[in-house]
Structure formats: C-alpha cells, structure tokens
C-alpha cells in the first residue's frame, strides 16, 4: 500500500525513486546481483545513455561481452569509471579486472593495467577472450600491469543519465569520500565515480572492492563505520545490498550470519547454495527459500543453513520521474538459522 509519505513525495515537482524506496522502508538486501568477474574501464564523462552505441570501440567490446554473458553464461559485471586528476594519466586508460579465485573465497583477485589509449580495446578484448578459454594469462600486457592489490577501491554511481537519483545523491557521497577519506588512507584507498551498476532506487549506491560488497541508501553518519570498520556491524545492516559472491537468497542469509559474527566474517572463505525454493511462474519471486552457506574459519570448514521467508511487501519506484511508476516488492526475513557443521 502507498504510504502517506510516498503520496507527499509523489506530489513534489521532482521525485527521486530512492526517496520513495527509503520512505517505504525497502530493504536493499539481496539486490547486489551475482558476479564472478568485474571489468572496469576508465571512460571520460559525459556518459550518455547510448555511450556504447556511440563509441565504435565500446560497441565492438559490447558485442563480445554479450556473447560471453548470453552464450557462455559468464557472470561478468562491466562498468566505466571517470578518470581522476590525481589517479589517472593523460593519454592512458586504466583497466581494472577482478575475478573469483575459487569456489570458496572472500575477495576477488585484482589485476590493474594502465595502457596507452590506443591499446585499451585490445586489452579488454584479451581479457574477455580469456574468459572463454578459462585462463588468466595476459602476458603481452605485462609491462602495463600495476602492483595495486593492496589498494581498496570504493566506487560510487553518479550516472545521472541513467537515473537522476544517482547524480543527486551519489555525487555528494563521492565528493566527501574522495576529499576526506581517500587522502587519509595513505595510498591504500581510492574513490571513483562510476556508471550505473544496478539498483538506482537505493541511491546513493557503492561497490567496495576487492570484497565486492554493495551498499545503498547510504548516509554520511555511517561513512566512518563503512570505511574504517571501527564499530558494531549492526550499524550497517540497513544499508547492505549483499556480497556479489552469492545469489539473492544466499545474500539475505549471509547478512544475518555477518550480523552475528562481526567483522571477522568478511575474511572467511565462503560459498552459497540454494537447497530448495518455492516453485513459481516466470516473472514472480518465491515466498520462501532454504539455503546453505559453507565457510572456512582458519583450518576448520563449517556451514550454516537458513530458511528465508516473505515478511511483507513495500511499494518501490522503478525510476525517478514526476509521474512515478510504482511496483510491489517482496520483503524477506531469515526465519531460521542454524550452524550445522
């Protein structure tokens, strides 16, 4: 049901989807998507909605990307980042490639390259082709590889052309993190502006790599906790979209385990599996699922099993616009969680 707050928002001159989502209490957990690979490329702004079709190099790369995703079923997430005056080099393009190293893992393995602009397309093509061959050999570009595995990358969506909420709420978040937190990290943290990576109704949204946790509806008063990890994890519960090493219902269970285990949970090697779920018709989401999360604590392998159940619905907006298109979104809770090994 539409709340009174939502009605008030819908009668304003300009309405943002993320305000509707937040006002109605939409829980972002389970919306991170699943990835085995991230491919991130510096592309100067502005980023139009048709940037790929307008750029011949990007269009050819996109055709190869579609082949990987549609034919080879590779879980690859591509995004663009804006060159930075401090981080970037004129005439060169930065390529960041992250991949899942094993079935059980805690963070993605990073490869970073800074190549002449004329070779950027060739490097991305080589990365995409190696995914078909299931190798990680980029020897011919070794001279351009950067030793930056120690650097944490925070990526904030500011892609206004996809949805106004990302520019309105993502840009101030990016600027503050870039101005205050990156310089204080002694070279161990960089902050970037990115194109859309899904979930604009949760703007401002952020990717934390190499762990690849996604966040949404972020507020300035949780920046210290998010970046420095110096307090109770419970303070981040409502902002957590999930870890991309897992699928939707696995992410919901994983958050509950993290809330009980604390920060150390992020370092454990882990993997998920859906054991059972309600059968539904195409286009509908199930009301329940049972999942298993295996993990390694030191030398000990253990597991949790959880049941996820629907606990209600909220109305959320599909896009930012003066005339809002609303949809009912199922909300879930962990009704049962037990450590089984």
BALUMTI-217300 format. One record per residue (C-alpha): residue in three letters; x, y, z. Coordinates in steps of 0.02 Angstrom, whole numbers, plus 32768, in hexadecimal, padded with zeros to 4 digits. Last residue first. Example, Ala and Ser with C-alpha at 12.3 -4.5 7.8 and 13.67 -1.06 7.14 Angstrom:
% residues 2
Ser82AC7FCB8165
Ala82677F1F8186
//
This chain:
% residues 341
Unk85A67A778226
Unk84ED7AA78229
Unk84E87B5A8267
Unk84317B89826C
Unk83C87C178227
Unk830A7C1A821F
Unk828F7CA381F0
Unk830B7D0C818E
Unk82A27D9C814E
Unk82607DD080A5
Unk820A7E638050
Unk81A97E517FAF
Unk81A57EEA7F3E
Unk81027F367F02
Unk811D7FAB7E70
Unk810C80667E55
Unk811880CD7DB7
Unk8131817F7DEF
Unk80F882147D89
Unk8177829C7DAC
Unk820182207D89
Unk828881B97DDF
Unk827A81057DAA
Unk822B805F7DDD
Unk81E280A07E7F
Unk81C380317F17
Unk81287FFA7F73
Unk81467F878005
Unk81197ED0801F
Unk81147E5C80B4
Unk81797DDC8118
Unk81A87D61808F
Unk820E7CD180D0
Unk82C77CA080CE
Unk82FA7BFD8120
Unk83AF7BEC8152
Unk84397B6B8159
Unk84E57B9A8199
Unk85867B418171
Unk86317B1281B5
Unk86E17AF08176
Unk876D7B0481F6
Unk881E7B3581C4
Unk88087BEE81EA
Unk874D7C0881E3
Unk87157BC1813C
Unk86637BDC8101
Unk85CC7B8180B7
Unk85297BE280AA
Unk848F7B76808F
Unk83E77BB28051
Unk832D7B928066
Unk82B57BFF8003
Unk820C7C508020
Unk81877CBD7FD0
Unk81CB7CA57F21
Unk81E07D387EA8
Unk81717D467E10
Unk81A47D667D5C
Unk81917CB27D25
Unk81187C4E7D8E
Unk814E7C177E3B
Unk81947B7C7E8F
Unk81C47B9F7F43
Unk827B7B877F67
Unk82F37AFF7F9B
Unk83AC7AE67FC3
Unk83ED7B8B7F7C
Unk84AA7B857F8C
Unk852B7BFF7FCE
Unk85E77C137FD6
Unk86627C518059
Unk87177C778085
Unk87147CDA8126
Unk87577D8C8124
Unk86AD7DE38125
Unk86787D7C81BC
Unk87017DCD8226
Unk869B7E6E8228
Unk86127E28829A
Unk85CF7D7782A9
Unk85177D9382D4
Unk84F87E218258
Unk85617DC681D8
Unk84F57D2981E8
Unk84587D9181CC
Unk84A77DE68136
Unk84D67D3E80EC
Unk84247CFF80F4
Unk83E37D8F8089
Unk84777D7E8013
Unk84517CC47FFB
Unk83A07CF57FCA
Unk83DE7D687F40
Unk84787D0B7F00
Unk85267D0C7F4E
Unk85D57D4B7F22
Unk85847DF47F03
Unk85797E187FBE
Unk84D87E6F7FF1
Unk84717F0F7FE6
Unk84A87F488094
Unk84647FF280C9
Unk83E87FBA814F
Unk84687F4A81A5
Unk84F67FC881AC
Unk84E67FFC8263
Unk84D87F448292
Unk858F7F2F8261
Unk85C27F7E8307
Unk86537FF782FE
Unk86FB801A82AE
Unk86E37FDC81FE
Unk8747806F81BA
Unk86EA808B8117
Unk863A80528141
Unk863C808581F7
Unk8686812F81D2
Unk860B814C8143
Unk8573811E81AE
Unk854381D181DD
Unk854B82098128
Unk84B3819E80F7
Unk84AF810F807A
Unk840B80D8802A
Unk846F804B7FD8
Unk85067FDB7FED
Unk85597F517F89
Unk85E17EDC7FC7
Unk86637EB17F45
Unk86EF7E7A7FB9
Unk876F7EC87F43
Unk87167F407F3A
Unk868D7FA07F96
Unk86017FCD7F1C
Unk859380637F48
Unk84E0809D7F31
Unk849681467F5C
Unk8417811B7F23
Unk83B080827F53
Unk832C80987ECB
Unk83C280A07E54
Unk83D97FE67E6F
Unk844C7FB37DE2
Unk85027FD17DB4
Unk84EF807D7D64
Unk858B80D97D2F
Unk861380FE7DAC
Unk866581897E10
Unk8700814D7E6C
Unk874D81497F1A
Unk87FB81057F3D
Unk883B80B67FDE
Unk88E580748017
Unk894C810D7FE5
Unk895E81508094
Unk88A5813B80BF
Unk888681F080F5
Unk888982308042
Unk87FE81B58010
Unk878D81DC80A4
Unk8771829880A1
Unk876D82D87FEE
Unk874082397F8F
Unk86C481FB8012
Unk867482A7801A
Unk866C82BE7F5E
Unk862882107F3D
Unk859B82247FBB
Unk856E82CF7F75
Unk856882847EC4
Unk850481E87EF1
Unk846A82407F34
Unk843582B27EA5
Unk8499825A7E1D
Unk845C81AD7E48
Unk83AB81EC7E69
Unk839E82367DBA
Unk83A3818A7D69
Unk840181487CD1
Unk844381F37C9A
Unk846D821F7D4F
Unk84F4819A7D5B
Unk854381C97E02
Unk855B81157E3D
Unk85E0810B7EC6
Unk867780987EBD
Unk86E4807A7F55
Unk878980257F26
Unk87FB7FD87FAA
Unk88B27FDC7F7A
Unk89237F4C7FAF
Unk89137EF47F07
Unk895E7F8E7EB6
Unk89F87F4E7E5B
Unk89D27F957DAF
Unk89D77F357D0C
Unk8A0D7F947C70
Unk8AA97F2E7C4A
Unk8A447E8E7C62
Unk89D27EB47BCF
Unk8A117E267B60
Unk8A0E7DB07BF5
Unk89537DBD7C11
Unk893B7D0A7C4D
Unk88A67CF07CC1
Unk885A7C577C6E
Unk87A87C187C58
Unk87B07C137B98
Unk870C7C717B8A
Unk87447CE47C16
Unk87E97CFC7BB9
Unk87897D4C7B2B
Unk87407DD17B9C
Unk87E97E017BE4
Unk883B7E047B38
Unk87AF7E727AF4
Unk87C47EE97B88
Unk887F7EF37B62
Unk88657F107AA7
Unk87E57F997AC8
Unk88597FF47B3E
Unk88EC7FEF7AC6
Unk88D380987A71
Unk88B480EB7B19
Unk896280B97B52
Unk895280397BDE
Unk894180457C9C
Unk891C7F967CDA
Unk88D37F527D7C
Unk88B87E9C7DA9
Unk88557E747E45
Unk88247DD07E97
Unk87757DD87EE1
Unk87537DC77F9A
Unk871A7D478019
Unk87267CA27FBB
Unk86DE7BF37FB0
Unk86BF7BC27EFA
Unk87677C087EC9
Unk87C17CA67E8A
Unk87297D107E5B
Unk87697D947DE3
Unk878D7E4D7DE4
Unk87C87EB37D4E
Unk87F37F6B7D5A
Unk88217FC57CB8
Unk886D80737CBD
Unk887D80D27C1A
Unk8913813C7BE6
Unk892681DE7B84
Unk891C82487C21
Unk894581E27CBD
Unk88C481C17D47
Unk88C981BD7E05
Unk88D882757E30
Unk886782C77DAF
Unk87F082327DB1
Unk87B081DA7D15
Unk86F781AD7D25
Unk86D080F57D3F
Unk867480827CC7
Unk861C7FE17CF8
Unk86187F2B7CC1
Unk85D27E9C7D2C
Unk85F97DED7CEC
Unk859C7D507D20
Unk85CE7CE67C88
Unk853B7C877C3D
Unk85A07C537BA3
Unk851B7C837B24
Unk84C17D167B75
Unk85477D5D7BE7
Unk85E27D3B7B80
Unk85907D637ADA
Unk85487E047B22
Unk85F67E397B5B
Unk863B7E197AAD
Unk85B67E8C7A62
Unk85DA7F0A7AEB
Unk86927F0F7ABA
Unk86637F3B7A08
Unk85EE7FC47A46
Unk867180097ABE
Unk86EC80207A30
Unk866B806C79BA
Unk862E80EC7A3E
Unk857B812A7A24
Unk852A80817A44
Unk8585806E7AE9
Unk856181207B21
Unk84A681127AFF
Unk846A814B7BAB
Unk84EE81D37BA7
Unk858681CA7C16
Unk85D282787C16
Unk8656824C7C4E
Unk86FC81FB7C24
Unk8707813C7C1E
Unk877A80DF7C96
Unk875180267C91
Unk87107FA97D11
Unk86F77EF07CEF
Unk86B27E907D85
Unk86AC7DD17D82
Unk86527D447DDD
Unk85BC7DB27E03
Unk85127D9F7E54
Unk84967E2E7E69
Unk849E7EA77EFC
Unk83E17EAA7F19
Unk83D47E297FA6
Unk83CF7EAA8030
Unk838C7F557FFE
Unk82FB7F54807C
Unk82717FC98041
Unk8239803480D3
Unk81B08095807B
Unk820A813C808D
Unk82AC80ED804F
Unk826280A77FB0
Unk820281477F8C
Unk829D81B17FAB
Unk8303813C7F3B
Unk828881527EAC
Unk82A4820E7EAA
Unk821582887E96
Unk821983327E45
Unk818C83B07E55
Unk814683607EF3
Unk809F83027EF1
Unk80F082567EED
Unk8154827A7F8A
Unk80B682A47FEB
Unk806482047FB1
Unk80FF81A27FE5
Unk80F781EE8092
Unk803F81BF809F
Unk806E810B8077
Unk803C80B07FD8
Unk800080008000
//
